[in-house]
Amino acid sequence: MGSGEERTEYKKHGIGFATARLVFADINRIEYFDSIHSVTEDRFVVIGLVYDVLFVVYTMRGETTRLISARLATATERKVYYGR
């Protein structure tokens, strides 16, 4: 499956990083800078549709996108995604 970090995320949220990466293909995705959690590095959030609406946290390391966390979106996050 990948790194230990990815296995931990999969156990915790049931979303693997291979699936989570697909949110970047969603042309309707919402991305924003996460100023609250950007203490030691800049973190970003993307909410996008894969097979369901996902909430993914990532950071940039040079030209590389490093996924930090992935889970199903909450009801509130789904409303944001669908524009309600």
CYANA upper distance limits for C-alpha pairs under 8 A (distance plus 0.5 A):
  1 MET  CA      6 GLU  CA      7.90
  1 MET  CA      7 ARG  CA      7.19
  2 GLY  CA      6 GLU  CA      6.65
  2 GLY  CA      7 ARG  CA      7.41
  3 SER  CA      7 ARG  CA      6.94
  4 GLY  CA      8 THR  CA      6.67
  5 GLU  CA      9 GLU  CA      6.79
  6 GLU  CA     10 TYR  CA      6.63
  6 GLU  CA     16 GLY  CA      7.16
  6 GLU  CA     17 PHE  CA      6.98
  7 ARG  CA     11 LYS  CA      6.68
  7 ARG  CA     16 GLY  CA      8.10
  8 THR  CA     12 LYS  CA      6.59
  9 GLU  CA     13 HIS  CA      6.32
  9 GLU  CA     14 GLY  CA      7.66
  9 GLU  CA     15 ILE  CA      7.53
  9 GLU  CA     16 GLY  CA      7.61
  9 GLU  CA     69 SER  CA      7.00
  9 GLU  CA     70 ALA  CA      7.51
 10 TYR  CA     14 GLY  CA      4.95
 10 TYR  CA     15 ILE  CA      5.54
 10 TYR  CA     16 GLY  CA      5.66
 10 TYR  CA     17 PHE  CA      8.47
 13 HIS  CA     70 ALA  CA      7.55
 13 HIS  CA     71 ARG  CA      5.77
 13 HIS  CA     72 LEU  CA      7.96
 14 GLY  CA     71 ARG  CA      7.63
 15 ILE  CA     19 THR  CA      7.15
 15 ILE  CA     20 ALA  CA      7.13
 15 ILE  CA     70 ALA  CA      6.52
 15 ILE  CA     71 ARG  CA      6.32
 15 ILE  CA     72 LEU  CA      8.17
 16 GLY  CA     20 ALA  CA      6.67
 16 GLY  CA     70 ALA  CA      7.90
 17 PHE  CA     21 ARG  CA      6.48
 17 PHE  CA     67 LEU  CA      7.49
 17 PHE  CA     70 ALA  CA      7.55
 18 ALA  CA     22 LEU  CA      7.76
 19 THR  CA     23 VAL  CA      8.47
 19 THR  CA     50 VAL  CA      8.10
 20 ALA  CA     50 VAL  CA      8.31
 20 ALA  CA     54 LEU  CA      7.76
 20 ALA  CA     56 VAL  CA      7.21
 20 ALA  CA     70 ALA  CA      6.63
 21 ARG  CA     67 LEU  CA      8.43
 22 LEU  CA     26 ASP  CA      7.82
 22 LEU  CA     50 VAL  CA      6.67
 23 VAL  CA     29 ARG  CA      7.44
 23 VAL  CA     46 VAL  CA      7.83
 23 VAL  CA     47 ILE  CA      7.62
 23 VAL  CA     48 GLY  CA      5.34
 23 VAL  CA     49 LEU  CA      6.47
 23 VAL  CA     50 VAL  CA      6.35
 23 VAL  CA     54 LEU  CA      7.74
 23 VAL  CA     56 VAL  CA      8.47
 24 PHE  CA     29 ARG  CA      7.68
 24 PHE  CA     46 VAL  CA      8.36
 24 PHE  CA     48 GLY  CA      7.86
 26 ASP  CA     48 GLY  CA      6.48
 26 ASP  CA     49 LEU  CA      6.68
 26 ASP  CA     50 VAL  CA      7.89
 28 ASN  CA     48 GLY  CA      7.45
 29 ARG  CA     46 VAL  CA      7.09
 29 ARG  CA     47 ILE  CA      6.07
 29 ARG  CA     48 GLY  CA      4.89
 29 ARG  CA     49 LEU  CA      7.61
 29 ARG  CA     81 TYR  CA      7.84
 30 ILE  CA     45 VAL  CA      8.49
 30 ILE  CA     46 VAL  CA      5.97
 30 ILE  CA     47 ILE  CA      5.67
 30 ILE  CA     48 GLY  CA      7.02
 30 ILE  CA     81 TYR  CA      7.30
 31 GLU  CA     44 PHE  CA      7.48
 31 GLU  CA     45 VAL  CA      6.00
 31 GLU  CA     46 VAL  CA      4.78
 31 GLU  CA     47 ILE  CA      7.00
 32 TYR  CA     44 PHE  CA      6.16
 32 TYR  CA     45 VAL  CA      5.92
 32 TYR  CA     46 VAL  CA      7.15
 33 PHE  CA     42 ASP  CA      8.08
 33 PHE  CA     43 ARG  CA      6.72
 33 PHE  CA     44 PHE  CA      4.98
 33 PHE  CA     45 VAL  CA      6.88
 34 ASP  CA     38 SER  CA      6.61
 34 ASP  CA     42 ASP  CA      7.97
 34 ASP  CA     43 ARG  CA      5.91
 34 ASP  CA     44 PHE  CA      5.61
 34 ASP  CA     45 VAL  CA      6.86
 35 SER  CA     39 VAL  CA      8.40
 35 SER  CA     42 ASP  CA      8.20
 35 SER  CA     43 ARG  CA      7.89
 37 HIS  CA     42 ASP  CA      8.44
 37 HIS  CA     43 ARG  CA      7.13
 38 SER  CA     42 ASP  CA      5.19
 38 SER  CA     43 ARG  CA      5.70
 41 GLU  CA     59 THR  CA      7.85
 42 ASP  CA     59 THR  CA      6.57
 42 ASP  CA     60 MET  CA      8.03
 43 ARG  CA     57 VAL  CA      7.32
 43 ARG  CA     58 TYR  CA      6.23
 43 ARG  CA     59 THR  CA      5.29
 43 ARG  CA     60 MET  CA      8.28
 44 PHE  CA     57 VAL  CA      6.17
 44 PHE  CA     58 TYR  CA      5.84
 44 PHE  CA     59 THR  CA      6.55
 45 VAL  CA     55 PHE  CA      7.52
 45 VAL  CA     56 VAL  CA      6.17
 45 VAL  CA     57 VAL  CA      5.08
 45 VAL  CA     58 TYR  CA      6.91
 46 VAL  CA     55 PHE  CA      6.52
 46 VAL  CA     56 VAL  CA      5.78
 46 VAL  CA     57 VAL  CA      7.00
 47 ILE  CA     53 VAL  CA      7.28
 47 ILE  CA     54 LEU  CA      6.08
 47 ILE  CA     55 PHE  CA      5.19
 47 ILE  CA     56 VAL  CA      6.85
 47 ILE  CA     73 ALA  CA      7.91
 47 ILE  CA     77 GLU  CA      8.08
 47 ILE  CA     81 TYR  CA      7.21
 48 GLY  CA     53 VAL  CA      5.94
 48 GLY  CA     54 LEU  CA      5.99
 48 GLY  CA     55 PHE  CA      7.41
 48 GLY  CA     81 TYR  CA      7.72
 49 LEU  CA     53 VAL  CA      4.87
 49 LEU  CA     54 LEU  CA      6.64
 50 VAL  CA     54 LEU  CA      7.52
 52 ASP  CA     72 LEU  CA      7.73
 53 VAL  CA     72 LEU  CA      6.64
 53 VAL  CA     73 ALA  CA      6.10
 53 VAL  CA     78 ARG  CA      7.10
 53 VAL  CA     81 TYR  CA      8.40
 54 LEU  CA     70 ALA  CA      7.45
 54 LEU  CA     71 ARG  CA      6.26
 54 LEU  CA     72 LEU  CA      5.02
 54 LEU  CA     73 ALA  CA      5.41
 55 PHE  CA     70 ALA  CA      6.28
 55 PHE  CA     71 ARG  CA      5.93
 55 PHE  CA     72 LEU  CA      6.33
 55 PHE  CA     73 ALA  CA      5.49
 55 PHE  CA     77 GLU  CA      8.32
 56 VAL  CA     67 LEU  CA      7.87
 56 VAL  CA     68 ILE  CA      8.08
 56 VAL  CA     69 SER  CA      6.16
 56 VAL  CA     70 ALA  CA      4.89
 56 VAL  CA     71 ARG  CA      7.06
 57 VAL  CA     67 LEU  CA      6.66
 57 VAL  CA     68 ILE  CA      5.91
 57 VAL  CA     69 SER  CA      5.58
 57 VAL  CA     70 ALA  CA      6.94
 58 TYR  CA     65 THR  CA      7.22
 58 TYR  CA     66 ARG  CA      6.03
 58 TYR  CA     67 LEU  CA      4.82
 58 TYR  CA     68 ILE  CA      5.59
 58 TYR  CA     69 SER  CA      7.52
 59 THR  CA     65 THR  CA      6.49
 59 THR  CA     66 ARG  CA      5.83
 59 THR  CA     67 LEU  CA      7.07
 59 THR  CA     68 ILE  CA      7.75
 60 MET  CA     64 THR  CA      6.19
 60 MET  CA     65 THR  CA      5.23
 60 MET  CA     66 ARG  CA      6.47
 61 ARG  CA     65 THR  CA      6.80
 61 ARG  CA     66 ARG  CA      7.27
 73 ALA  CA     77 GLU  CA      6.00
 73 ALA  CA     78 ARG  CA      6.47
 74 THR  CA     78 ARG  CA      6.64
 75 ALA  CA     79 LYS  CA      6.84
 76 THR  CA     80 VAL  CA      6.94
 77 GLU  CA     81 TYR  CA      6.72
 78 ARG  CA     82 TYR  CA      6.61
 79 LYS  CA     83 GLY  CA      6.42
 79 LYS  CA     84 ARG  CA      5.38
 80 VAL  CA     84 ARG  CA      6.37
